[in-house]
Amino acid sequence: MGRTTAANPARDAAANGRIHTDRPKPHFLPREKAPILDALLTLLHAPFLGTAVWIWFVFIGVVVTLLALDLGVLHKNDRAIGVQRSLVLSAG
C-alpha cells in the first residue's frame, strides 16, 4: 500500500495512479487561434508615443463616450440665442 499524507491526499492519489490524470486540459480558444491572440496581445502592449497601445484605446473610448453623452444627451433641448443674449453672457 502506498504512503499517503494528510497534507495533499489528491496529489498522493494521482501519484499512486488511482485517478485518471492524462485528460487534456480545457482550452478557452482553439489551439489554432492562439497565435492570433498572442499577436493581438503583443500589439496591445506595444509602446506608442511612450504609452501602451491599450491605454490609448481606453483614452479614445472615454473621449468618444463623453462626446456622445455631451452632444446626444445633455444638449437635447438647446435653442439658438440672439446677439443681445450672447453679448450679455460674454460680458460676464
C-alpha positions in Angstrom: 0.0 0.0 0.0 1.3 3.5 -0.9 2.2 6.0 1.7 -0.4 8.9 2.0 0.0 12.1 3.9 -2.7 14.3 5.2 -1.1 17.3 3.5 -2.3 16.7 0.0 -4.3 13.4 -0.5 -5.3 14.4 -4.1 -1.7 14.6 -5.2 -0.9 11.3 -3.5 -3.9 9.6 -5.2 -2.7 10.9 -8.5 0.9 9.7 -7.8 -0.4 6.2 -6.9 -2.4 6.0 -10.2 -5.8 5.8 -8.6 -7.3 8.7 -10.6 -7.2 9.4 -14.3 -4.8 12.4 -14.9 -4.0 12.3 -18.6 -7.1 14.1 -19.7 -6.5 17.1 -21.9 -6.8 20.4 -20.2 -9.8 22.5 -21.3 -8.9 25.4 -23.6 -10.9 28.6 -23.9 -9.8 29.1 -27.5 -9.0 26.5 -30.1 -5.3 25.8 -30.5 -5.1 27.3 -34.0 -6.3 30.7 -32.7 -3.6 31.0 -30.1 -1.1 32.7 -32.4 -3.6 35.3 -33.3 -4.3 36.0 -29.7 -0.6 36.2 -29.0 -0.1 38.7 -31.8 -3.0 40.8 -30.6 -1.7 40.9 -27.1 1.8 41.8 -28.4 0.2 44.7 -30.4 -1.8 46.0 -27.5 1.2 46.1 -25.2 3.5 47.7 -27.8 4.6 51.2 -26.9 3.1 54.1 -28.9 4.4 57.6 -28.0 5.8 56.2 -24.8 2.5 54.5 -23.7 1.0 51.1 -24.3 -1.5 51.0 -27.2 -4.3 49.6 -25.0 -4.1 52.7 -22.8 -4.6 54.9 -26.0 -7.6 52.8 -27.0 -9.2 53.3 -23.5 -8.5 57.0 -23.6 -10.0 57.4 -27.1 -13.0 55.3 -26.0 -13.6 57.6 -22.9 -13.3 60.7 -25.1 -15.8 59.4 -27.7 -18.2 58.3 -24.9 -18.1 61.7 -23.2 -18.6 63.5 -26.5 -21.6 61.3 -27.4 -23.0 61.9 -23.9 -22.5 65.7 -24.2 -23.9 66.1 -27.7 -26.6 63.5 -27.6 -28.0 63.6 -24.1 -27.1 66.8 -22.3 -27.9 69.3 -25.0 -31.1 67.9 -26.5 -33.3 70.9 -25.8 -30.9 73.7 -26.6 -32.1 76.6 -28.8 -30.3 79.4 -30.7 -29.8 82.6 -28.7 -29.8 86.1 -30.1 -26.9 88.6 -30.4 -28.0 90.6 -27.3 -28.2 87.5 -25.0 -24.8 86.4 -26.4 -23.2 89.7 -25.5 -24.7 89.6 -22.0 -23.3 86.1 -21.5 -19.9 87.0 -22.9 -19.7 90.1 -20.7 -19.9 88.1 -17.6 
